[in-house]
Amino acid sequence: MQQLQSYPELVATLKNDRKFHDFYEHTDGWLIDQENKEHFNEKYGITNIHPLYVDHSGMVVSFLDDRGILFAWCEMTREMDIWGINKMEGIVLKLSNVETMTDANEATRCEFISAILHASIAIAKKETRIKRLMRITLTIFMAL
């Protein structure tokens, strides 16, 4: 039976393999500004935040509340996830679920890219039609 890694080993894996870094107030503090703290309190009953780590995108911060529950807040989607009932369980679950989460993020990213491509194509078609109409109008005007 495989033995569970120690907390420092799990944190090292989270930082090295999953590209998380320690929370730094100077650069990452905006993720838990006063507006977000009020939102956390109103919606989730979280009154005190103890930030731990930020993901590679700089948009997801993991933190403990006063009960020791490990949460993750995504500023981009404005969604809160509960990683675990404590920091050890939360990191173990995060590391074990990372492939599923990566697949979900990839699918979401593809949906956004697809929407952007369809919008770009529609704009390009519209611009092309406008240029053609301008050429036709100019040709007719020059013929007069």
C-alpha positions in Angstrom: 0.0 0.0 0.0 1.3 3.4 -1.0 2.1 5.8 1.9 0.6 9.3 1.8 3.2 12.0 1.2 3.9 14.6 3.9 2.4 18.0 3.7 5.7 19.7 2.6 6.0 17.0 -0.2 2.5 17.6 -1.4 3.0 21.4 -1.4 6.3 20.9 -3.4 4.3 18.8 -6.0 1.6 21.4 -6.2 4.2 24.2 -6.8 6.5 22.3 -9.1 4.2 20.1 -11.1 1.0 22.1 -11.1 2.7 25.6 -11.3 1.2 27.1 -8.1 3.2 29.7 -6.1 2.9 31.1 -2.7 0.4 33.9 -2.2 2.1 37.3 -2.2 0.0 40.2 -0.9 1.9 42.7 -3.1 1.2 40.9 -6.4 -1.8 38.7 -5.6 -3.7 40.8 -3.1 -6.2 42.0 -5.6 -7.7 38.4 -5.8 -9.1 38.9 -2.3 -9.9 42.6 -2.2 -12.6 44.0 0.0 -15.3 43.5 -2.6 -14.5 39.8 -2.8 -14.2 39.4 1.0 -17.8 40.8 1.3 -19.0 38.5 -1.4 -17.4 35.5 0.3 -19.0 36.5 3.6 -22.5 37.0 2.1 -22.6 34.0 -0.2 -20.4 31.4 1.6 -20.3 32.6 5.2 -16.5 33.0 5.0 -15.4 35.8 7.3 -11.6 35.5 7.5 -9.4 34.4 4.7 -5.9 33.0 5.0 -4.5 32.9 1.5 -2.0 30.1 0.6 -1.3 29.6 -3.1 -2.1 31.1 -6.5 -2.2 29.1 -9.7 -0.1 29.7 -12.8 -2.7 31.9 -14.5 -2.8 34.2 -11.5 -6.6 34.0 -11.5 -7.1 31.2 -8.9 -6.2 31.7 -5.2 -6.5 28.9 -2.6 -7.1 29.8 1.0 -8.2 28.5 4.4 -11.1 30.0 6.3 -11.2 30.1 10.1 -12.6 26.6 10.2 -9.5 25.3 8.3 -11.5 24.4 5.2 -9.4 24.8 2.0 -11.2 26.8 -0.7 -10.2 28.0 -4.2 -11.6 31.2 -5.7 -11.4 31.8 -9.5 -11.6 35.5 -10.2 -12.2 34.8 -14.0 -15.4 32.7 -13.5 -16.2 34.2 -10.1 -16.7 30.6 -8.7 -15.7 29.1 -5.4 -14.6 25.5 -5.0 -14.1 23.6 -1.8 -10.9 21.6 -2.2 -11.1 19.8 1.2 -12.0 20.0 4.8 -8.4 20.8 5.6 -5.3 21.8 3.7 -3.8 18.3 3.6 -7.0 16.7 2.2 -7.5 19.7 -0.2 -4.1 19.4 -1.7 -4.3 15.6 -2.0 -7.7 15.9 -3.8 -6.5 18.7 -6.0 -3.4 16.7 -7.1 -5.5 13.5 -7.7 -8.2 15.4 -9.7 -5.9 17.6 -11.8 -6.4 15.6 -15.0 -10.2 15.8 -14.8 -10.0 19.5 -14.1 -7.5 20.0 -16.9 -9.8 18.2 -19.3 -12.7 20.4 -18.2 -10.6 23.6 -18.5 -9.5 22.4 -22.0 -13.1 21.8 -23.1 -14.1 25.3 -21.7 -11.2 26.9 -23.5 -12.2 25.2 -26.8 -15.7 26.5 -26.4 -14.4 30.1 -25.9 -12.0 29.7 -28.9 -14.9 28.3 -31.1 -17.1 31.3 -30.2 -14.3 33.8 -30.9 -13.6 32.1 -34.3 -17.2 32.2 -35.3 -17.5 35.8 -34.4 -14.3 36.6 -36.3 -15.5 34.9 -39.4 -18.9 36.7 -39.3 -17.0 40.1 -38.9 -14.7 39.2 -41.8 -17.6 38.2 -44.0 -19.4 41.5 -43.2 -16.3 43.5 -43.9 -15.7 41.7 -47.2 -19.3 42.4 -48.2 -19.0 46.1 -47.3 -15.7 46.4 -49.4 -17.4 44.7 -52.4 -20.3 47.0 -52.2 -18.0 50.0 -51.9 -16.1 48.8 -55.0 -19.3 48.3 -57.0 -20.6 51.7 -55.9 -17.3 53.3 -56.8 -17.3 51.6 -60.2 -20.9 52.7 -60.9 -20.1 56.3 -59.7 -17.0 56.4 -62.0 -19.1 55.2 -65.0 -21.5 58.2 -64.6 
